[in-house]
Amino acid sequence: MGGVVAPMLAKAVKEIPAPDSVPGGFLYEPKWDGFRGIIALTDDGVEIGSRGSKPLTRYFPELVDAATRLLPRPCVLDGEIIVRTGEPGTERLDWEALSQRIHPAESRVTRLARETPASFVAFDLLADGGDDLLATPFRERRARLEAFLEGVPAPIHLSQVTRDVELARRWLVEFEGAGLDGVIAKPLAEPYAPGKRALLKVKHERTAEVVVLGYRVHTSGTGVGSLLLGLHDDDGALVNVGGASAFTDRRRRELATELEPFVMRDEAGAIVRGETERSRFTGSKDVSYVRLEPVLVAEVRYDNMEGHRFRHTVQLLRWRPDRDARSCTFEQLEVPAAYDLSRVLR
């Protein structure tokens, strides 16, 4: 198992399932908001693979070093790569700092490994020495993981778990304040299922009313590919907070028709376009968009925020013609109570 294993995935459900709703019961653990990582330690060294089976090894030299020094023997660990920031007592996960770590320049990778070092939160053991554990029930894998990591210090951590569904429900609320984004339910009697959605996840789900700032044409050249969304800040300025996408072919065409009355045009009748800021993720991608009069309000579903932006792409629910665009402010957003990350990583 020296190669990278496709990680087992989770499907979304609305609420935390009852502990006895599957044969053998569920074990609950926090849902970490980082990069999924499979660490394989062999006699030849360390590999770190991503959820998409892409190599992450070169981006996290501090984790390669930690795995080499701290892990007791060859193994394959499933877990999450995270970056924690903040003063002691007020730490939280920092997605922005983590995303900065994926950079082509070796000098920058080395510098960021010092400035914003990553940690690894292990939640499954897929191989232990010469033992392949994929076919082993999770109950046994978890017990072996706890024994395997006993005495192993930071930056490698053991994810905490519980069989108490009421405690898991508290985690869903409290741990968000430390930057986590939900709870995972894992069937204790099941083997590891690479690439399959055999787990259940419960994430935070909220709605917000936003101003539609514009849209990007779909890569096919027809219809709306994504919507650009905004909220008013304390000074009344419209701030780009993210986007909504993943529309069907039919819905893309419908959206183009629905948005036509709001398209901004210059004195000659030509469509007015804007551009979003480029980043290391956009590369040479076209960042232009069709600007819309900032009067159309949409209700969207989102999970959480990262700074002043939606953490993930949001889902368009409906138009709100009864709402004034000026009422779409950051004040409507629910702000989770702060929670110290070190209490989650105890």
JOWOQUI-V110442 format. One record per residue. D_CENTER is the distance of its C-alpha to the mean C-alpha in whole Angstrom. Layout:
# JOWOQUI-V110442
D_CENTER  D_CENTER
This chain:
# JOWOQUI-V110442
27  26  24  21  20  17  15  16  13  13  14  13  16  18  19  19  21  25  25  28  27  27  29  29  26  23  21  18  16  13  9  8  5  6  7  9  13  16  19  22  25  29  32  31  28  24  22  18  16  13  12  14  17  17  18  16  20  21  18  18  22  22  20  23  25  24  24  27  29  27  27  30  30  29  26  22  20  16  14  11  11  11  13  15  17  19  23  24  24  21  18  14  11  11  8  11  13  11  11  14  15  15  18  22  24  25  26  23  21  24  24  20  21  23  22  18  19  16  16  15  15  17  17  19  22  23  26  28  31  33  31  29  27  25  28  28  27  24  26  28  25  24  27  27  24  25  29  27  25  28  29  26  25  22  20  20  19  19  17  19  20  22  24  25  23  24  23  19  20  20  17  15  17  18  15  13  15  14  10  9  8  10  13  13  17  19  22  24  27  25  25  22  21  19  17  18  16  18  16  15  12  13  10  12  14  16  18  19  22  22  24  24  25  25  24  23  26  24  25  27  29  30  28  25  22  19  20  20  19  21  22  25  25  28  30  30  28  25  22  19  16  14  15  16  17  17  21  23  26  28  26  26  29  30  27  30  33  31  30  33  35  33  33  34  37  39  43  44  41  39  35  34  30  28  25  22  21  21  18  18  16  18  21  24  22  24  23  26  25  28  29  29  31  29  31  29  26  24  22  18  16  12  10  10  11  10  14  16  13  11  7  7  10  13  15  19  21  25  27  28  32  33  30  31  29  30  29  25  24  21  24  22  19  18  18  17  19  19  18  19  17  20  21  17  18  22
